[in-house]
Amino acid sequence: MESFVYQVVMLTAAAAMLLALLSIVFVSWRNGISPMPSSAVVRREVLQLLRSLPGQGVMVDSGSGWGTLALQLGRSFRGWRIIGIENSVIPMWISFFTAKLENRTNVSFMKQDLYTYSYRDVDRVVCYLYPGAMRRLDTIFGEQLKPGAYVISICFALPYRKPERIIQCRDLYRTKIYLYEM
């Protein structure tokens, strides 16, 4: 009997892991990109750049994936409200539970489409996406972000705007970080 229970538990766990993996693959295929964390070097540069900017308020990590950047932002900017937007359920839930385990009261995660999210009350947007997403978001940011808001984009530029600053990281890929003031 004990062996049977063990087998049922193991099969159930394997099925759950397979479903989780299939969910991530499906959403990645639909989005055109998989959840990819930014490197520690890039996160440090983003933090340094954000510290150089004035103000305080709401910061959104659009396409927050596994939540590594949003959680780091929450640790570094305790006076800010950090919101991670992600449309893939598994990475979003892992981010959510990690924030709860770390007691990050200033960080929240929501399952939402980053193209339908309202950016009207947002002071900073951080994103690490892909060229097609940046093209779509360029128009959305222009229409919704208030004057004086900043967009920090890792790796991919907003195609219709000139960045205020471009930082090249000292990582393997020489990753660029683009800063835009709206």
Summary of the structure (lengths in Angstrom):
residues: 182
radius of gyration: 18.1
end to end distance: 65.2
largest distance: 67.7
contacts: 563
relative contact order: 0.15
helix: 43%
strand: 19%
